[in-house]
Amino acid sequence: MKRRLYLDLHVIHSYPLSCLNRDDLNIPKTAFYGGEQRGRISSQSGKRHVRVEVEDRLGEWAVRTKRLPESIAAELVRAGGWDEELAQRAGRMVVLAAGVKGVAVDGDNDTNSMLLLPRAGIAELAEVAVGQRELVEAAVDRKKEEVAQAKLVKAAGGRVLEVLRGRTSSIAAFGRMLANEPGSAVAGAVQVAHQLTTHAVAVQPDYFTAVDDITRGQEDESGSAHLGTAFHTSGTYYRYSSVNLPELAGNLGGDGEGARRVAVEFARAFAVVVPSARQGSTAPFTPPSLVHVVLRGDQPVNLGGAFERPVAAERGSGFVQPSIGRLDEHAGAVNAFYGDGGVLARAYTGLGVGAVEHLGEDSGSLEKLLSTVDVAIGEHL
């Protein structure tokens, strides 16, 4: 039986007027829950921004791209002084040398699917091209191209696969899937829910104009060169994620210390990172109102059910405090249902949280809360 140890993160976060995640019509994403329309930020949007922040904090980057052949070519030109055309051919040949069924390179030198690998892997693949330059040059002759590619697969295919299978901390955390190449597959240790407002929302239109500075001074012109409508929402969101700590350690080759470090940085990023959409026109850089962490030895528990009945703002109260109260009440009910045996540690911090009964001790600050997480994981992992 697999060991069970989960870090659950629960966040109440209020955003002012903004458009943090939009659909194909440039309208903020929404979802119906409990019979009411809620503001929504997709899990993919949230994970992307958190992943980048975790990588920056750890100084260890991965790259997800269709432009791997071009990236290899750029490295060959930059570091090796290769001719651009030959470098582009090398990038294409090296990627195809992996021999992954279904992976192809189009006329723009893009792969037909996204590849996820350590950023350092680009330079490593460029080294493969340098070592097999004779075959790349031979492939310039169309009559020899197919034979040269086959020889490259035999000579360097294993090394290319090794690079494509490489892992970083973020790949270990968020996972990776490449069809027809099971050796590259990594089951993500992090699960992230869609973020929903705790209350009903309405999408709010914003009619705007843009002024043309040249025509503005002319008598027959008003200066308005563009008219448009943007759409926004505002609201208090419940955000949830869970980290499977033994899975994370396993993805890191059994490195428990590394898993602890990654989990703490993930918790930090998940608590504070704000999606980047329309930041320039809305600046929604608010801190979370509540961050609640639970280390569990039984199973992950999403507390989103607290908001199936939408929170209602009582006269002048806003949504934050009622949402925190509802979460606290629901956490108590869940703990009573499952029993406290699975809860190994719990704590919280926030902005004027007020009296709560079921969220553990107030750590007083985000840094102290993360220290609590760090110590608790160290004791149990």
C-alpha positions in Angstrom: 0.0 0.0 0.0 1.4 3.4 -1.0 2.2 5.8 1.8 -0.2 8.7 2.1 0.8 12.3 2.9 -0.8 15.3 1.4 -0.3 19.0 1.7 -3.7 20.8 1.2 -3.7 24.5 0.5 -6.9 26.6 0.9 -6.9 30.3 0.0 -9.6 33.0 0.2 -8.5 35.8 -2.2 -10.5 38.9 -3.1 -9.7 40.5 -6.5 -10.9 44.0 -7.5 -12.3 44.7 -11.0 -10.2 42.6 -13.3 -10.1 40.0 -16.1 -7.7 37.4 -14.8 -8.7 34.6 -17.1 -10.8 35.0 -20.3 -12.4 32.9 -22.9 -12.2 33.0 -26.7 -14.5 36.0 -26.8 -12.3 38.0 -24.3 -15.0 37.7 -21.6 -14.0 36.6 -18.1 -14.5 32.9 -17.6 -17.5 31.8 -15.4 -19.1 28.6 -14.2 -22.4 27.7 -12.6 -22.2 26.2 -9.2 -25.0 25.9 -6.7 -27.4 27.3 -9.3 -25.5 30.6 -9.6 -23.0 32.1 -12.0 -19.5 32.3 -10.4 -16.3 34.0 -11.5 -13.8 31.3 -12.6 -10.0 31.1 -13.1 -9.1 27.9 -14.8 -6.7 25.5 -13.2 -4.4 25.6 -16.3 -4.1 29.4 -16.0 -3.3 29.1 -12.3 -0.8 26.3 -12.7 1.1 28.1 -15.4 1.8 31.2 -13.3 2.6 29.2 -10.2 5.0 26.9 -12.1 7.0 29.8 -13.5 7.2 31.4 -10.0 8.4 28.1 -8.5 11.1 27.7 -11.2 12.3 31.3 -10.6 12.5 30.7 -6.8 14.4 27.4 -7.2 16.6 28.7 -10.1 15.7 25.5 -12.1 13.7 26.0 -15.3 11.8 23.8 -17.7 10.6 24.9 -21.1 7.3 23.8 -22.8 7.5 24.5 -26.5 6.8 23.5 -30.1 9.9 25.3 -31.2 12.6 23.0 -29.9 14.2 22.5 -33.4 14.5 26.3 -33.7 15.9 26.6 -30.2 18.6 24.0 -30.9 19.4 25.9 -34.1 19.7 29.2 -32.2 22.1 27.6 -29.7 24.2 26.2 -32.5 24.4 29.6 -34.2 25.1 31.4 -30.9 27.6 29.1 -29.3 29.1 27.2 -32.3 28.9 29.8 -35.2 26.9 27.4 -37.4 25.4 28.6 -40.6 21.7 29.3 -40.0 20.3 27.0 -42.6 22.5 24.1 -41.5 21.6 24.8 -37.9 17.9 24.6 -38.6 18.4 21.3 -40.4 20.4 20.0 -37.4 17.6 21.1 -35.0 15.0 19.2 -37.0 17.1 16.1 -37.4 18.1 15.9 -33.7 14.5 16.1 -32.5 13.4 13.5 -35.0 16.3 11.3 -33.9 14.3 10.5 -30.7 12.1 8.3 -32.9 9.0 9.1 -31.0 6.0 7.8 -33.0 3.7 10.6 -34.0 6.2 13.5 -33.4 6.8 15.4 -36.6 8.4 18.7 -37.6 6.6 21.0 -40.0 7.8 23.4 -42.7 8.3 26.1 -40.1 10.5 23.8 -38.0 7.9 23.5 -35.3 7.0 20.1 -33.7 3.4 19.1 -34.1 3.0 18.7 -30.3 4.4 20.6 -27.3 7.5 19.1 -25.7 8.4 19.7 -22.0 12.0 19.3 -21.0 14.6 21.0 -18.8 15.8 24.3 -20.3 19.4 23.0 -20.0 18.4 20.2 -22.4 18.5 22.6 -25.3 22.2 23.0 -25.0 22.6 19.3 -24.5 20.7 18.6 -27.7 22.9 21.1 -29.5 25.9 19.1 -28.3 24.4 16.1 -30.0 24.2 18.0 -33.2 27.9 19.1 -32.9 28.9 15.5 -32.4 27.0 14.3 -35.4 27.7 17.2 -37.7 28.9 15.0 -40.5 25.5 13.4 -40.8 23.8 16.7 -40.7 26.0 18.0 -43.5 25.4 14.8 -45.5 21.7 15.3 -45.3 22.0 18.5 -47.3 22.1 16.2 -50.3 18.4 15.1 -50.7 19.5 11.7 -52.0 21.4 11.1 -48.7 18.9 12.7 -46.4 16.9 9.6 -45.4 20.0 7.5 -44.9 21.7 10.3 -42.8 18.6 10.6 -40.6 18.5 6.8 -40.0 22.2 6.8 -39.0 21.5 9.7 -36.6 18.7 7.8 -35.0 21.0 4.8 -34.5 24.0 7.0 -33.3 22.3 9.5 -31.0 18.6 8.5 -30.6 19.2 7.1 -27.1 20.9 10.3 -26.0 18.1 12.5 -27.4 15.5 10.4 -25.6 17.5 10.7 -22.4 17.4 14.5 -22.7 13.7 14.6 -23.5 13.1 12.4 -20.4 15.0 14.7 -18.1 13.2 16.2 -15.1 13.3 19.4 -13.2 11.5 20.1 -9.9 8.6 21.7 -11.7 8.2 18.7 -14.1 8.2 16.4 -11.0 5.5 18.6 -9.4 3.2 19.3 -12.3 3.9 16.2 -14.5 4.4 15.6 -18.2 2.8 13.5 -20.9 4.2 12.7 -24.3 2.0 10.3 -26.4 3.8 7.1 -27.5 6.8 7.8 -25.3 5.9 6.3 -21.8 9.5 6.8 -20.6 8.9 10.6 -20.6 5.6 10.3 -18.7 5.6 11.9 -15.2 2.4 11.6 -13.1 2.0 15.1 -11.6 2.2 15.3 -7.8 0.3 18.6 -7.7 -3.5 18.8 -8.2 -5.1 22.3 -8.7 -8.8 23.1 -8.7 -10.5 25.7 -10.8 -10.9 28.9 -8.7 -14.5 29.9 -8.2 -16.0 32.9 -6.4 -17.7 32.1 -3.2 -20.7 34.2 -4.3 -22.7 34.9 -7.5 -21.1 37.4 -10.0 -22.2 39.4 -13.0 -19.8 40.2 -15.9 -19.4 43.9 -16.1 -18.8 45.7 -19.4 -16.5 48.7 -19.7 -16.9 51.0 -22.7 -13.7 52.8 -23.5 -12.1 55.1 -26.1 -8.5 55.6 -27.2 -7.3 59.1 -28.2 -5.3 59.9 -31.3 -2.8 62.5 -30.2 -2.3 63.8 -33.8 -5.9 64.4 -34.7 -7.0 65.6 -31.2 -5.8 69.1 -32.0 -7.7 69.4 -35.3 -10.9 71.4 -35.3 -13.0 68.8 -37.1 -11.8 65.8 -35.0 -12.7 64.7 -31.5 -9.5 62.7 -31.1 -11.3 59.4 -30.4 -9.6 57.0 -32.8 -10.9 53.8 -31.3 -14.0 52.7 -29.4 -14.3 49.4 -27.6 -15.8 47.4 -24.8 -13.8 45.3 -22.3 -15.4 42.9 -19.8 -14.4 42.4 -16.1 -15.5 40.7 -12.9 -14.6 41.3 -9.3 -15.0 38.9 -6.4 -13.8 36.8 -3.6 -12.4 33.4 -4.8 -11.8 30.1 -3.0 -8.7 28.5 -4.3 -7.5 24.9 -3.6 -4.6 22.7 -4.4 -3.1 19.5 -3.0 0.5 18.1 -3.2 1.0 14.4 -3.0 4.3 14.4 -1.1 5.4 10.8 -1.5 4.6 11.1 -5.2 6.7 14.2 -5.5 9.6 12.6 -3.7 9.3 9.6 -6.0 9.3 11.8 -9.0 12.5 13.4 -7.7 14.2 10.0 -7.4 13.4 9.5 -3.8 14.7 12.9 -2.7 12.6 13.7 0.4 14.6 16.8 1.1 14.1 18.1 -2.4 10.4 17.3 -2.2 10.1 19.3 1.0 11.8 22.3 -0.6 9.6 22.1 -3.8 6.4 21.8 -1.7 7.2 24.8 0.4 8.0 26.9 -2.7 4.8 25.7 -4.3 2.8 26.7 -1.2 4.4 30.2 -1.3 3.7 30.7 -5.0 0.2 29.3 -4.8 -0.7 31.7 -2.0 0.4 34.9 -3.7 0.8 34.6 -7.4 -1.8 36.6 -9.5 -2.6 35.7 -13.1 -1.2 38.2 -15.6 -4.1 38.8 -17.9 -4.9 42.6 -18.3 -2.6 43.5 -15.4 -1.7 46.7 -17.2 -5.3 48.0 -17.1 -6.5 46.6 -13.8 -3.4 46.1 -11.5 -5.2 43.5 -9.4 -2.2 42.9 -7.1 -4.0 42.1 -3.8 -2.7 39.7 -1.1 -4.8 36.7 -0.1 -7.2 37.3 2.8 -6.7 33.8 4.2 -4.1 31.0 3.6 -5.0 27.8 5.4 -2.7 24.7 5.2 -3.4 21.2 6.3 -0.9 18.3 6.3 -3.0 15.1 6.0 -2.1 11.4 6.3 -5.3 10.1 4.8 -6.5 11.8 1.6 -6.7 15.3 0.0 -9.9 17.2 1.0 -11.3 20.1 -1.1 -13.4 22.5 1.0 -15.1 24.1 -2.0 -18.4 22.5 -0.9 -18.5 25.3 1.7 -19.7 27.6 -1.1 -22.2 25.5 -2.9 -24.7 27.8 -1.3 -23.4 31.2 -2.5 -22.2 33.6 0.2 -24.4 36.7 0.6 -22.9 40.0 1.6 -24.8 41.4 4.5 -25.2 45.2 4.7 -21.7 46.6 4.0 -19.9 43.4 5.1 -18.4 42.5 1.7 -17.7 38.8 0.9 -14.3 38.2 2.5 -15.3 37.7 6.2 -18.5 35.7 5.4 -16.4 33.5 3.1 -13.8 32.9 5.8 -16.5 32.1 8.3 -18.2 29.7 5.9 -14.9 27.9 5.2 -14.2 27.6 8.9 -17.6 26.2 9.6 -17.3 23.7 6.7 -13.8 22.7 7.8 -15.2 21.8 11.2 -18.0 19.7 9.7 -15.5 17.9 7.4 -13.2 17.2 10.4 -16.1 15.8 12.4 -17.1 13.6 9.4 -13.7 12.1 8.8 -12.3 12.4 12.3 -9.1 14.3 13.2 -6.9 11.2 12.8 -5.9 12.1 9.3 -4.9 15.7 10.2 -1.2 15.8 11.1 -0.8 19.6 11.2 -2.8 22.7 10.3 -2.4 26.4 10.5 -3.4 29.6 8.8 -2.5 33.3 8.3 -4.2 36.2 6.6 -5.4 39.8 6.8 -7.7 40.4 9.8 -9.1 36.9 9.7 -11.0 37.2 12.9 -12.1 34.4 15.2 -12.0 30.9 13.7 -12.3 27.6 15.4 -11.3 24.8 13.0 -8.2 26.1 11.0 -5.5 25.5 13.6 -3.2 28.2 15.0 -2.6 31.6 13.5 1.0 31.7 12.3 1.0 35.5 12.1 2.6 35.9 8.7 3.1 34.0 5.5 6.8 33.3 6.2 6.0 31.8 9.6 3.2 29.7 8.0 5.7 28.4 5.4 8.1 27.6 8.2 5.4 25.6 9.9 4.8 23.7 6.6 8.5 23.1 6.2 8.9 21.6 9.7 5.7 19.5 9.5 6.7 18.0 6.2 10.2 17.3 7.5 8.7 15.4 10.5 6.4 13.2 8.4 7.9 12.7 5.0 
